[in-house]
Amino acid sequence: MKRFNKKWLLVLFSLMLIVGIVVGFTVPTMAATSAVITITDTPQYIAISISPSTWTPNSETGNSHTIVNTTYYSNPTGSTTSPTVGGATDAQCAFTITNTSNVAIDLTVTWSNGSGGNASTNANSATAGASSFGASGYFSGQASGSWGVYKSSGNSTANGYSNLAATTNIKCGLILAEQTGAWSSSTAQTETVTYVATAH
């Protein structure tokens, strides 16, 4: 009996030894040897549109002909009617600028010299000269003290509009003070007003 017990004890011990060895050499679960970062790269996109894109001074309530030493507004309620000095209303603004960007923008504005006809130059002031016109403008909600002078070059945001939110719009208008000297031609002249958007 003792011999039998010893025999089985030896077998049991051998089995335990084998199991221990097998357990000791069990291949561990494979650990990750790489990790991934997914990048979502959204570009900053800046774009604007304006409607309408033309203006004929004195066309709102006049005969579309301009007179020297007279100020005209792109005001649908009256060609020579100044917008409300305490704050221009939407109804007094002929144009709508839409920010189709995905960020807020600032707007700067330039007004070129005249081409053709009398070829008046931009006085770079809201006030006209003998052969130069005054150029300025306004945005809806702006009081007269904030209306900007639109120079032929080098304008700042102070003369335009600041922080127009993405995918929104703002209404605006133009002010043309015709030269004080007599016309030298009956031929129409053209000027271009350019609104430039930059990220706020």
Number of C-alpha atoms within 10 A of each C-alpha: 6 7 8 9 10 11 12 12 12 12 12 12 12 12 12 12 12 12 12 12 11 11 10 9 9 9 8 6 6 6 6 6 5 5 5 5 5 5 6 6 6 7 7 9 11 16 16 17 13 16 11 10 11 11 14 14 22 21 18 19 14 12 11 13 11 17 15 16 17 14 24 23 27 28 28 19 16 17 21 20 15 17 26 14 14 12 18 23 18 19 13 24 23 21 23 19 19 19 23 18 20 16 18 19 22 20 23 20 25 23 22 19 22 18 14 12 14 19 20 25 21 27 22 22 18 21 20 25 19 15 19 23 28 24 29 25 22 29 26 20 17 19 16 17 10 18 23 26 25 30 23 20 13 9 18 17 17 15 20 24 23 17 14 21 18 19 14 12 16 18 21 25 22 22 25 22 24 25 25 17 13 12 17 11 11 9 11 13 14 15 15 15 17 14 17 15 22 16 17 13
